[in-house]
Amino acid sequence: MIDFRYHLVSIVAVFLALAIGIVLGAAELQGPTYNLLNGTTAKLQNELGQANSQRIMAQEQANVGDAYAEAVEPTVLHNLLAGQKLLIVTEPGAQGSVVSGITSAANDAGAEVTGQVNLQAKFFDTSDTTQDSLNQINLDVAAHAGITLDNSETYQQQAAQVIASEILVKSPGSSNGITAGDTEAATMLSAYAYAGFLTTSGQPATPATLAIVVTPQTAPSDGSSDPLDLLLVPVAQELAATSAATVVVGTSTGSGPGSPIAVLRSNNVANQVSTIDDADFVSGQSVAIEALAIQLDGGKPGSYGFASNGASAVAPSAAPTPAATSSPSPTPSSSKKANK
């Protein structure tokens, strides 16, 4: 029988040999190895410092550009949407700063923001119980308002059709059978709100000529289908069909492949609505208003923002101008100045 001391001596011998090998190896390779590692570390630290400097500079440039855009926005947008009313529609997760920025830009352009319709997560829920509830509201409201629903459409698209038909018009003063402050439109919105499909703020029942949809613009990290992707297209299509102009905006941070705006841009509905993927910047908010003005003037919808996100241009190539107004007849003094 092997004595325990034999095992103990063997284990000690193994660890002693290992320690001697490490010491000898370190002594042999210490110079070249240390120099190589030290040089590599210094190089990586230098590259990291340069990258940080470039990042800081890029951020400073972006801040300066946004500050400039904010300073000139009132002048650039002045009266572009004079006399128009704007409805803002948000999807779940839409940034409040984007909504407030769009509101400010619209006011600078002379438009009145009637209110917001905030679609809730339940609106995009495809479970049988939720779908049955949404379908029943659609049928009830459509029957009361005399709207014929397309049975080939999803219940969400039918709901968008009902909502758009009740609160959007093609031009100021025109009517789809609705009037300002129409109690029927308010009742319709209340029905969807009571069931948890949306919330409202302001006076969205007031007829509006323009619509802006604010999407959070995110792509599922697991590669699955996002309900916002699947339903943004038909919702935007319904709003565009009833309004004078519709724009969909999102933010620059989550606008890669698979995002709602990316899906919309690959669809034929992109020929009916303009898209802006950088509305988290003041410049993008201004472009959203310009896109509405271009469509009002008979121009085509555009895709604006970052080229890496699929946009065709940063902004409209020809900036829109306010509609011409009749100028007063020249006074005698102005005539004299003209003759000098």
C-alpha positions as CSV (number, residue, x, y, z in Angstrom):
1,M,0.0,0.0,0.0
2,I,1.4,3.4,-1.0
3,D,2.0,5.7,1.9
4,F,0.1,9.0,2.1
5,R,3.5,10.8,2.4
6,Y,4.4,9.5,-1.0
7,H,1.4,11.3,-2.5
8,L,2.1,14.5,-0.6
9,V,5.7,14.5,-1.8
10,S,4.6,13.9,-5.4
11,I,2.1,16.8,-5.4
12,V,4.7,19.1,-3.9
13,A,7.2,18.0,-6.5
14,V,4.8,18.7,-9.3
15,F,4.0,22.3,-8.1
16,L,7.7,22.9,-7.5
17,A,8.5,21.9,-11.0
18,L,5.7,24.1,-12.4
19,A,7.0,27.1,-10.3
20,I,10.5,26.6,-11.5
21,G,9.3,26.4,-15.2
22,I,7.4,29.7,-14.8
23,V,10.4,31.5,-13.3
24,L,12.8,30.2,-15.9
25,G,10.4,31.0,-18.8
26,A,9.7,34.4,-17.5
27,A,13.4,35.1,-17.1
28,E,14.1,33.9,-20.6
29,L,11.2,35.8,-22.3
30,Q,10.8,38.8,-20.1
31,G,12.6,41.2,-22.3
32,P,11.1,40.6,-25.8
33,T,7.6,39.7,-24.5
34,Y,7.4,42.7,-22.2
35,N,8.5,45.1,-25.0
36,L,6.0,43.6,-27.4
37,L,3.1,43.9,-25.0
38,N,4.1,47.4,-23.9
39,G,4.3,48.6,-27.5
40,T,0.9,47.1,-28.4
41,T,-0.7,48.6,-25.3
42,A,0.7,52.1,-26.1
43,K,-0.6,51.8,-29.7
44,L,-4.1,50.8,-28.6
45,Q,-4.2,53.6,-26.0
46,N,-3.2,56.1,-28.7
47,E,-5.9,54.8,-31.1
48,L,-8.5,55.0,-28.3
49,G,-7.5,58.6,-27.6
50,Q,-7.8,59.6,-31.2
51,A,-11.2,57.9,-31.5
52,N,-12.5,59.7,-28.4
53,S,-11.2,63.0,-29.8
54,Q,-13.1,62.4,-33.0
55,R,-16.2,61.4,-31.2
56,I,-16.1,64.5,-29.0
57,M,-15.5,66.7,-32.1
58,A,-18.4,65.1,-34.0
59,Q,-20.7,65.6,-31.1
60,E,-19.7,69.2,-30.8
61,Q,-20.3,69.7,-34.5
62,A,-23.7,68.1,-34.2
63,N,-24.6,70.3,-31.3
64,V,-23.5,73.5,-33.2
65,G,-25.5,72.4,-36.2
66,D,-28.6,71.7,-34.2
67,A,-28.2,75.1,-32.4
68,Y,-28.0,76.8,-35.8
69,A,-31.0,75.0,-37.1
70,E,-33.0,76.0,-34.0
71,A,-31.9,79.6,-34.5
72,V,-33.0,79.8,-38.1
73,E,-36.1,77.6,-37.9
74,P,-38.6,80.4,-37.3
75,T,-37.3,82.3,-40.4
76,V,-37.0,79.2,-42.6
77,L,-40.4,77.9,-41.8
78,H,-42.3,81.2,-41.6
79,N,-45.8,80.9,-43.0
80,L,-45.1,77.6,-44.9
81,L,-48.2,76.1,-43.4
82,A,-50.3,79.2,-42.7
83,G,-54.0,78.5,-42.2
84,Q,-53.4,74.7,-41.9
85,K,-54.3,72.4,-39.0
86,L,-52.0,69.5,-38.0
87,L,-52.9,66.3,-36.2
88,I,-50.0,64.4,-34.5
89,V,-50.4,60.6,-34.3
90,T,-47.9,58.7,-32.0
91,E,-47.0,55.1,-31.8
92,P,-46.0,53.4,-28.5
93,G,-42.6,54.5,-27.4
94,A,-42.5,57.7,-29.5
95,Q,-40.1,60.3,-27.9
96,G,-41.8,63.2,-26.2
97,S,-39.0,65.5,-27.3
98,V,-39.7,64.7,-31.0
99,V,-43.4,65.5,-30.5
100,S,-42.7,68.8,-28.8
101,G,-40.1,69.7,-31.5
102,I,-42.6,68.9,-34.3
103,T,-45.2,71.0,-32.5
104,S,-42.8,74.0,-32.2
105,A,-41.8,73.7,-35.8
106,A,-45.4,73.6,-36.9
107,N,-46.2,76.7,-34.9
108,D,-43.2,78.5,-36.5
109,A,-44.7,77.6,-39.9
110,G,-48.1,79.1,-39.0
111,A,-50.0,75.9,-38.5
112,E,-52.3,75.0,-35.6
113,V,-51.7,71.7,-33.9
114,T,-55.2,70.5,-33.1
115,G,-54.1,67.7,-30.8
116,Q,-52.6,64.2,-30.5
117,V,-53.9,60.7,-31.0
118,N,-51.6,58.4,-29.1
119,L,-51.9,54.8,-30.3
120,Q,-51.4,52.3,-27.4
121,A,-49.8,48.9,-27.4
122,K,-53.3,47.3,-27.3
123,F,-53.9,48.8,-30.7
124,F,-51.2,46.6,-32.1
125,D,-52.2,43.5,-30.2
126,T,-53.2,40.6,-32.5
127,S,-54.7,38.3,-29.8
128,D,-58.2,37.0,-30.6
129,T,-59.9,38.8,-27.7
130,T,-58.3,42.1,-28.5
131,Q,-59.1,41.8,-32.2
132,D,-62.7,41.0,-31.4
133,S,-63.0,44.1,-29.3
134,L,-61.4,46.3,-31.9
135,N,-63.6,44.8,-34.7
136,Q,-66.8,45.5,-32.7
137,I,-65.8,49.1,-32.1
138,N,-65.0,49.5,-35.8
139,L,-68.4,48.1,-36.8
140,D,-70.3,50.3,-34.3
141,V,-68.6,53.5,-35.1
142,A,-68.6,52.9,-38.9
143,A,-72.3,52.1,-38.8
144,H,-73.1,55.3,-36.9
145,A,-70.9,57.5,-39.2
146,G,-72.1,55.8,-42.4
147,I,-68.6,54.6,-43.3
148,T,-68.2,51.4,-45.4
149,L,-65.4,49.2,-44.1
150,D,-63.2,47.2,-46.4
151,N,-63.4,43.6,-45.1
152,S,-60.1,42.7,-46.8
153,E,-58.2,45.0,-44.4
154,T,-56.9,44.3,-40.9
155,Y,-59.0,45.6,-38.0
156,Q,-56.2,48.1,-37.2
157,Q,-56.4,49.5,-40.8
158,Q,-60.2,49.7,-40.5
159,A,-59.8,51.6,-37.3
160,A,-57.3,54.0,-39.0
161,Q,-59.8,54.4,-41.8
162,V,-62.6,55.3,-39.4
163,I,-60.4,57.7,-37.4
164,A,-59.0,59.4,-40.4
165,S,-62.4,59.8,-42.1
166,E,-63.8,61.5,-39.0
167,I,-61.0,64.0,-38.2
168,L,-59.0,64.7,-41.4
169,V,-60.0,66.8,-44.4
170,K,-58.3,67.6,-47.7
171,S,-58.3,71.4,-47.4
172,P,-59.1,74.1,-44.8
173,G,-62.9,74.7,-44.8
174,S,-63.7,71.5,-46.7
175,S,-65.7,68.8,-45.0
176,N,-66.0,65.0,-45.0
177,G,-69.4,65.5,-43.3
178,I,-67.7,66.8,-40.2
179,T,-67.4,70.2,-38.7
180,A,-65.1,71.9,-36.2
181,G,-65.5,70.4,-32.8
182,D,-67.8,67.7,-34.2
183,T,-69.2,65.7,-31.2
184,E,-69.4,62.6,-33.5
185,A,-65.7,62.7,-33.9
186,A,-65.1,63.2,-30.2
187,T,-67.5,60.3,-29.4
188,M,-65.6,58.1,-31.9
189,L,-62.3,58.8,-30.3
190,S,-63.8,58.2,-26.8
191,A,-64.9,54.8,-27.9
192,Y,-61.4,53.7,-28.8
193,A,-59.9,55.4,-25.8
194,Y,-62.4,53.8,-23.4
195,A,-61.3,50.4,-24.7
196,G,-57.6,51.2,-24.2
197,F,-56.7,51.4,-27.9
198,L,-55.5,55.0,-27.8
199,T,-55.3,58.2,-25.7
200,T,-55.8,61.7,-26.8
201,S,-54.6,65.2,-25.8
202,G,-55.6,68.6,-27.1
203,Q,-58.6,68.8,-29.5
204,P,-57.9,66.0,-32.0
205,A,-61.6,65.9,-32.9
206,T,-61.1,69.3,-34.7
207,P,-60.8,68.7,-38.4
208,A,-57.1,68.8,-39.5
209,T,-55.7,69.0,-43.0
210,L,-52.3,67.5,-42.2
211,A,-51.0,64.5,-40.3
212,I,-47.6,63.6,-38.8
213,V,-47.0,60.1,-37.5
214,V,-44.2,59.8,-34.9
215,T,-42.8,56.3,-34.6
216,P,-40.1,55.2,-32.1
217,Q,-38.3,53.6,-35.0
218,T,-36.8,50.6,-33.5
219,A,-35.9,47.2,-34.9
220,P,-36.3,44.0,-32.7
221,S,-32.9,42.8,-31.7
222,D,-34.0,39.1,-32.0
223,G,-35.0,39.6,-35.7
224,S,-38.7,39.0,-35.1
225,S,-41.5,40.9,-36.8
226,D,-42.4,44.2,-35.0
227,P,-46.1,45.0,-35.0
228,L,-45.2,48.6,-35.6
229,D,-43.5,47.5,-38.8
230,L,-46.5,45.6,-40.0
231,L,-49.1,48.2,-39.2
232,L,-47.4,51.5,-39.8
233,V,-47.8,51.1,-43.5
234,P,-51.6,50.7,-43.6
235,V,-52.1,53.3,-40.9
236,A,-50.0,55.8,-42.9
237,Q,-51.9,54.9,-46.0
238,E,-55.3,55.6,-44.5
239,L,-54.1,59.0,-43.1
240,A,-52.6,59.9,-46.5
241,A,-55.8,59.1,-48.3
242,T,-57.9,61.5,-46.2
243,S,-55.5,64.3,-45.5
244,A,-53.9,66.9,-47.7
245,A,-50.4,65.6,-46.7
246,T,-49.0,63.1,-44.3
247,V,-45.4,62.6,-43.0
248,V,-43.9,59.8,-40.9
249,V,-41.0,60.7,-38.7
250,G,-38.7,58.8,-36.5
251,T,-35.3,59.1,-34.7
252,S,-31.8,58.5,-36.0
253,T,-30.8,56.1,-33.3
254,G,-32.8,53.0,-34.2
255,S,-33.4,53.4,-37.9
256,G,-31.5,50.5,-39.4
257,P,-32.9,47.6,-41.4
258,G,-36.1,46.3,-39.9
259,S,-37.2,49.5,-38.4
260,P,-40.8,50.8,-39.1
261,I,-39.6,53.6,-41.4
262,A,-37.3,51.2,-43.3
263,V,-40.2,48.9,-43.9
264,L,-42.4,51.9,-45.0
265,R,-39.7,53.1,-47.4
266,S,-39.6,49.7,-49.1
267,N,-43.4,49.8,-49.6
268,N,-45.4,51.5,-52.4
269,V,-47.1,53.6,-49.7
270,A,-43.8,55.6,-49.7
271,N,-45.2,57.2,-52.8
272,Q,-48.0,58.7,-50.7
273,V,-46.2,59.9,-47.6
274,S,-42.9,61.5,-46.9
275,T,-40.5,60.0,-44.3
276,I,-37.9,61.6,-42.1
277,D,-35.5,59.5,-40.0
278,D,-33.8,62.2,-38.0
279,A,-36.6,64.0,-36.3
280,D,-34.6,63.8,-33.0
281,F,-32.7,66.8,-34.5
282,V,-34.1,70.2,-35.0
283,S,-33.1,70.1,-38.6
284,G,-35.1,66.9,-39.1
285,Q,-38.1,68.5,-37.5
286,S,-37.8,71.5,-39.9
287,V,-37.6,69.1,-42.8
288,A,-40.8,67.4,-41.7
289,I,-42.6,70.7,-42.0
290,E,-41.0,71.4,-45.4
291,A,-42.1,68.0,-46.6
292,L,-45.7,68.8,-45.7
293,A,-45.4,72.2,-47.5
294,I,-44.1,70.6,-50.6
295,Q,-46.9,68.1,-50.8
296,L,-49.4,70.9,-50.2
297,D,-47.9,72.7,-53.2
298,G,-48.4,69.6,-55.4
299,G,-44.9,68.2,-55.0
300,K,-44.1,64.5,-54.5
301,P,-43.4,62.8,-51.1
302,G,-39.7,62.4,-50.3
303,S,-37.4,60.3,-48.2
304,Y,-35.2,62.5,-46.0
305,G,-32.5,62.0,-43.5
306,F,-29.4,59.7,-43.4
307,A,-28.4,57.9,-46.6
308,S,-27.3,55.0,-44.4
309,N,-30.9,54.6,-43.3
310,G,-32.2,54.6,-46.9
311,A,-33.0,58.3,-47.3
312,S,-32.6,59.7,-50.7
313,A,-31.7,63.2,-49.5
314,V,-30.9,65.2,-46.4
315,A,-33.7,67.7,-47.2
316,P,-35.8,68.8,-50.2
317,S,-33.4,70.0,-52.9
318,A,-35.6,73.1,-53.5
319,A,-36.8,74.5,-50.2
320,P,-40.5,75.4,-50.2
321,T,-41.7,79.0,-50.0
322,P,-44.9,80.4,-48.5
323,A,-47.8,80.9,-50.9
324,A,-47.7,84.3,-52.6
325,T,-49.9,87.0,-51.1
326,S,-51.2,90.0,-52.9
327,S,-49.0,93.1,-52.2
328,P,-50.6,96.5,-51.5
329,S,-50.6,99.1,-54.2
330,P,-47.5,101.4,-54.1
331,T,-47.9,104.6,-52.2
332,P,-46.8,107.9,-53.8
333,S,-43.7,107.9,-51.7
334,S,-42.8,104.4,-52.7
335,S,-43.4,105.3,-56.4
336,K,-41.0,108.2,-56.0
337,K,-38.3,106.0,-54.5
338,A,-38.7,103.6,-57.4
339,N,-38.2,106.4,-59.9
340,K,-35.0,107.7,-58.4
